[in-house]
Structure formats: structure tokens, C-alpha cells
Amino acid sequence: MNNNEIMALDHEYIMATYGRLPIAPMKGKNATMVDADGKTFIDFTSGIGVNSLGYCDDEWIAAVEAQLTKLQHMCNYYYCENAGLVAKWLVELSGMSKVFFGNSGAEANEGAIKLARKYSYDKYKDGRSTIVSLKSSFHGRTITTLAATGQDVFHQYFYPFTEGFKYVPANDYDAIAAACTDDVCAVIAEPIQGEGGVNVLDIDYVKKLRALCDEHDILLIFDEVQTGIGRTGKFFAHEYFGVKPDIMTLAKGLGGGLPIGVFIAGEKCCDTLGSGMHGTTFGSNPVVCAGALNVLERVSKPEFLDEVTKKGKYLCDKLMSYSPSKVVGVRGKGLMIGFQVSGNPKDYLHDCADKGLLVLTAGSDVIRLLPPLTISYDEIDKGVAILADVLK
């Protein structure tokens, strides 16, 4: 089938919930993709940060295929070796205590919210279930994670939303201190807001927030769905701030392209959820966890993370050298990069795709770049040349 035939199939049988580009990817290698019409693209999106090792990485495929020949699924009545190994990696890398496996970032955040409210109920009973979120945040598309998202555009159509959330501006300590009243059990924040515009939290703000949460026994949840697993040049983005959360959520790049989501609890709340209090059918799937193990073993290496930082700087420097007047407000860490543009960023997205480059948008005026962590310098050069041409 060609692009038009695949698009026609989609239009007839699939709900139109996405503003798709007229592209049907068919095959790829690392950061290079070919669509059904044979057109080649440089991919600066990695499936919105999911394909951390790029398309069809040989080692990752071998790990997944090896598990597929043994067992593709088992229910959570039994123990999964791969899940135990993934959890061990995550606990040791984070310095936290225990892991719960789900299937997506939204599921991970939903579970983190449940955990925070249960922890507070156990200690303080009723009346302490409110969660403070930051404006411009994004935490998922379930009814509850939409409620947790601090963007008005998402608070439409699906009323009533889950109660118990309030929102304050990011990096405004006085505002969040005032919001942390006696009814608050947790604060949820992305170390770098992805969908909201690649907005990096201030170090002093995060340190003071950690101290505020400690003072009032409020759990600090870091949503690292997009920033985690090496995306920023640190394995977890919160490492830049020198603080640890009480709960952390991960997804996207952890599976290398297969669906996974986890929340990790620190010592304070790692035993809060007991048997039957939370669950999922597909969480800790052995095939997905085999892929995650391969990602963890490779991305956690210091030399790999150093290369992510170098590639991010190289990409930004290269882009600035091409279009210094058009690339303004550059921000982010590692290979999570955003910069402001004049006009509608979706116009740039379409123009880039026409010329063979895939990019993302964020907020109302930001081009967002999330290339595979394994992107080659040659692929960076090709992609930046296209982007610079579009900006001109």
C-alpha cells in the first residue's frame, strides 16, 4: 500500500483523534525513516521520545526476539524474571525503593496519584487529598491525569474531571508555598515541561520545593515520562537539581519502542499499596521488559550519557550557526531541545516534513526536538540543514 491508500484506510476505520501528517512510516534505521511512498526522513522526534535507541536497533531487536521465543505474556499472578531485573536496575539507578509496572506515562502518573493519596489517608485520614500541579504541565489523557495537567486547553468537554487539583505557575516559590495548605498530600512536577514548551525548572526553586515538601510531609512526585532514561544527558533529569523525589514516573524511552510505564516509590511510601489496591493486565510484560533491560544496560553507561550531552550541544550549535536570528529562546538539556519561532509552530512542522525532516511542537510557539539518543552526527547534520532551510 502507498501513503494515500493507508491514509484512506485510516480515515474510514480509525477515529480522527490525531492531526496526522500525510506520512505512513514503513521502515527505519536509527534516526532515518522511509515512508510507504519511498520518501526518506530524518526523525528528530523518536516517536515523541519513545525510540530511545532509534529505529530497529540490532541489539534491542535481538533481546526482544529472544524473549518472544520463550514466553510472550503471563498474568501478574506469577513472577516475571525480566520485570524483577528491570525493577532492580531502576531502584539502584534512582536510589529509591520499589517499582510498579504499567503500560504508559498516563498510567504511571495515575498510579502515582493513587499512591500519594493512599499514603496521606493512612497517616492523616480524610481531608488531605489535594495535589498541586504546575501551570503548563502535562501528565496524561485519562480523566484524572487531564485534571492533573495544568493547561486550560485540556480542561474541556469531559466534565466532571477528577477533583482535588490546584495549579500554580512554575518557578514561583511563593505561589507554591501558599498553595501547600493543610489539605495537600502531594506536588507533581516535570523537571522540564515537555508538552508545555520545554520549560526547565530553576535549581533553587526545586531545592526549596523539596524542603517545603519535607517540612509538611507532602510527597514530591517527579513526572519523568519524557525527561527520564537519558533524554537530558542525565539518566534522570532531576539529577541536575541535586534532589530526589518521593515518587517518580517513567515511560516513553524506557521500553525502546514497546509500551511501558512505571512509578517508583521511595522508602517513605514504598509499602503503601497492598494486594488488590492497584493492578494492570499487561504491566511487566516479559517481552517489553526484555527491551527495557537492553535500554537500561546501555543508556545508563556514563559514556553513553556524555555522548547524549555532546550531541545535544552539537545540534544546537549547528542550528545557531545556520540561523542565529531565527533560533531564539533555546532551552532544554541533552537531546530534549526547544526554541521559539514566530507564527504557528505547526506550519514549520509541516514545512519540515515536506522537505524530509520530522519535528515536534510544544506550547504555542515552540519547535521541540527529541531525536533518538543514538542519532549519528551525519543524521544531525542532515536534519539541521533541512530545519535551517525551513527557518529561512
N, C-alpha and C positions, 0 to 999 in steps of 0.2 A: 504494500500500500504506500502511496505517496502522502505528502503533508495534507493535501486537500481531502483525500479520502479518509484519513484518520480524523481530521477536524470534523468532517460531516458525521462520522460515527459518534464522535463525542457530542456534537450538538443535538443529535437525535435521542441519545440514550443516557446522557450524564447531566445531572443538574448543573445549571450555569452559575456556580458559586465562585468561580475564579475568572479574573480578567486575563485570559491566556493570550500569549503571543502566538502568531501563526507558525509555530515550530513544533515538530514532533521528533524529539531525540530518538535515535535508534542505536547508536553505539558510541563508545568513547574510550579514551585512554588518558589518564592523569587529568589535565585541565583542558583537553581538546575533545570536542563532541561533534558528531556528524548526524544531521537530521535525515528524515525519510526521503528528502529530495537530493541528498548527497552534499548539501552545503556544510562547510566546516565552521565551527565556532570556537573561540577561546572562552572558557567559562570562568568568570570571576564571581560566581555565585555558589558553587559546590552544593547545589540543591538547598539553598539557604542554610549553608553551614553544616550540611549533613555528610557529604562525601569528603570526609577529612583527609583520606588518603587518595582522593581523586577517583576517576572512573576506573573500574576494573583493575585494581592493584593486584599483582600476581600473588604476593604473599597472603593478602587478605582473602582472595578467592580460594587459595589452597586450604586455608584454615576453615573457611565456611564449608567447602566441599567435603573435607574430611569428616566433619560432624554430620553432614547430610547423609552420608553413607552409613551412619550408625543409628541415629535417632533424630527425627525432625521436631517432635513435640512430646511433652509429658505434662501432666497436670501438677499443680502445686501441692498435691497430697504427698508427693515424693520429693527426694532431694536431688538437686542438679549440681553436678561437679563443676561445670563451667560457670554457673551462677556464683557458686562459692568462691571460685578463683577470681572472678571479676570483682566481687564484693571485697575480697582480701586486698586486691590492688587499690581499690578506691579508698578503703579505710586507711591503708598505710600511706597513700599519697596525700590524703586530706588531713590525717591526724584526728579523724572523727571516729565514730564507734560502730554503727550498724547501717545496713542498706535495705531499702525496699525497691523491688523491681516492678516497673510498669512498661508502658509502650510509647509514651510521648512526653513532651515537655508539659503540656496541659495536665496530663495525668499526674506527673511528678509534682507540679505545683498544687493541684487539688489535694494530693496526699499530704503535702507539707502543711497545708492549711488545716486539714483534719488533725494532724499530729499536734500542731500548735494549740488548737482549741481543746483537744483532749488533755494535753499537759496542764493547761491552765485550769480546766474543770477539776482535774484530780486534786490540785493544790488549793484552789480558791472557790470551787463550785460555780454557781450561776453568776452572770453579770460581768464576766471578764472574757469576752469572745471577740472583741473588735480587733481588726488588723489594719495597720496603717500602711498605705501604699504611696508610691511617688507618682506625681503627675508626669505624663509622657511615657509611663511604663507600659509593658505588655507582658501578660502572664498566661495567655491561652484563650481558647474559644469555647470552653464549656460555660454554662451559666455562672458558675462560681468564679472561674478564672477570668471571665469577662468582667465580673464585678470587682475583682482584684486589680484589673487593668486601669491605670489612671489616665485614660483618654476618653473624652466625652463622645467621640465618634463611635466608639464601641458600645456605648450605653443607650442603645436604641432597639426598638422592635420587639425585644424578647422579654418584656416585663412579665412578672416581677423578677428582678435579679436577686440573688442571694444577699441577705442583709449582713451588716457587720463590717463594712469597709469605710475608711475615710482616706482622703488624699491630700498630700502636701507637696509643695514644689521641691524638686531635687536640689541638694546642696544648700538648703535653707535650714540651718540647725535650729534656730529659734522656732520655726514653724513646726518642726517635728517634735521638738521638746514640748511645745504647747499641746500637740495632738496626742501625746502619750499620757492620757488620763487613766484613771483607775479601771476603766473598762477595757483597756488594751492588753491583748495577750501576745501580739507579735508585730514585727515590722518586716515587710517583704520588699526587696530591692534588687535590681540588676546592677552589678558593679559598673557595667557600661550598658546603657539603654540601647538596644538594637533597633527595634521597630520604631522607637520614638525619635531617632535621629542620630544614633551613635554618640550619645552624651555620656561622657566619663564623669563619674562621681569624684569629688575632691577628696584627697587623702585625709586632711584634717577633719572634714565632715564625717567620713566613715569612722575614724577613730573615736570621735566624740559620740557618734551614734552607738558604737559598741559599748562605750562606757555608760551611756544613758540606759541602754537595754539591761546591762548588768545591774545597775542601781535599782531598777524597778522590776527585776525578774521578768523581763519581756524577751521573748525569743526573737533572735535576728535570723531571718531567712534570706539567703542569697540565691536568687534565681540565676544560675549559671548555665541555663539551657543553651544559650547562644555563645556565651563567653568562655565556657569551660572546655576541657580536653585540648589544651594547647593553642586555641584560637588566637589568643592575645600575646603569645610568646612566653607566658607562664602556663603551667598546667591548669591552674585555676586563676581566674582574673583577680580574685580577692587577695592573692599573694602580693599584689602591688601595694596594698594598703596595710599589710602587716597585722591584720586581724583575722579571726576565724568566726564563721557563723555558728549558730546552734543547729541550723538545718540548711542543707544545700540541695538544690535541684539541678539535674543534668539530663541531657537528652542529645538530640541532633548528632554531633560528631562522634559520640561515644560508640555507636554501632557501625560506623564507617559506611553507612548506606542502608542498614536494616533498622527497623523501628525498635527503639528502646527509650525508656525514661526511668530515672531513678531519683529517689530522695535519700539523702544521707543524714543521719541524726548524730549529734554529738552526745557526750556522756550524759548530759542533763536530761535528755528526753529519749534516749535510745530504746528504753524498755516501756515506753508509754502505751504503745499499741499492742494489744494481746491477740490471742487466737480469735479469728472471726471478725475482728474490728476493721480490717481492710483487706482487699484482695483483688485479683485480676486473673483472667483465664490465660492470657498469653505472656504475662510477665515472667522473666527469667527463662525465656525460650532458649534451649541449648544451642540452636544454630545461631541465633542473634548474639548470644553470649560468646560463642566462638569467634565471631567477627569482632566483638568488643575487646576480647582478650588480645587479639592481634593489634588492634589500635592502641591499647594501653601499653603493651610491651614496647611499642616503637615510639609513640608520641611522648611518653614520659621521659625519654632519654634527654639529658641536658643538651647534648649536641644537636638533637632534633629541634628542641625549643629555641636554641640560639639561632638556628637557621631560619625559623619562622620570624623571629625578630629582624634578622638581616634582610629577609625577603620583603617584609613589610616596609622597611626603610627604603630599600631599593626601589620598590614600586612607587612610593610617594615621591622620592627624589626624581625619579624618571618622569613622572607625571608633571611635577613642578617645572622641570626643565623644558618640557614641551609647551605647557600652557600656564605660565605663572599667574597671568591675570585672571584666568577663569577658575582656577582651583583655589578656593578661599575657605577659611574655616576648617582646615583639615584636622581631623581628630580620630582618636581610636588608639588601639595598641596592636602590635603584631600584624596579623592578616585580617583584622577587623577594622576597616577604614571607612570613614565618611567624609564628604566635603560638600559644601553648599554650592548650589547653582542658582542662576536667575531663571525664573519661569518655572514651568511644571516639570519636575524631575522625570515624570513618566514619558515625556517627549524625548528626553535623552535616552531613556531605556529603549524605546522603540527604534530610535536612530542608530544606537549601538548594535542592536540585533540585526538591523538591515545590513550593517557592514561586517557582521560576523563576531560580535562580542556580546556576552551575556553579563548584565549588571543588575543591581537591585536598587530600590529606593528606600527611603526611611524618612518619617516625618513629612513635612510639607515641601521641603526644599533641599533634600539631601540625596546624593548618589552614594550608595553603600556597596562596598566591595568585600566579599567573603570568599576568596579563591581557595581551592584545596591547599592544605598545608604542605603538600608535596609539589606544588606548582614549580615548573622549571623556570629558570631565568629567561630562556628563549620564549616560553609561553607568556611570561610577564611582558617582555619587550613587544611581542605581537599585540597583546591586549591593550597595552598602554598606548601604542601607536594609533590603534583604532579609536580609543577613547579621546585622545588628544585631537584627532581629526574631527570627531563629532563636536567637541567643545569649541573648536574654532569656527 
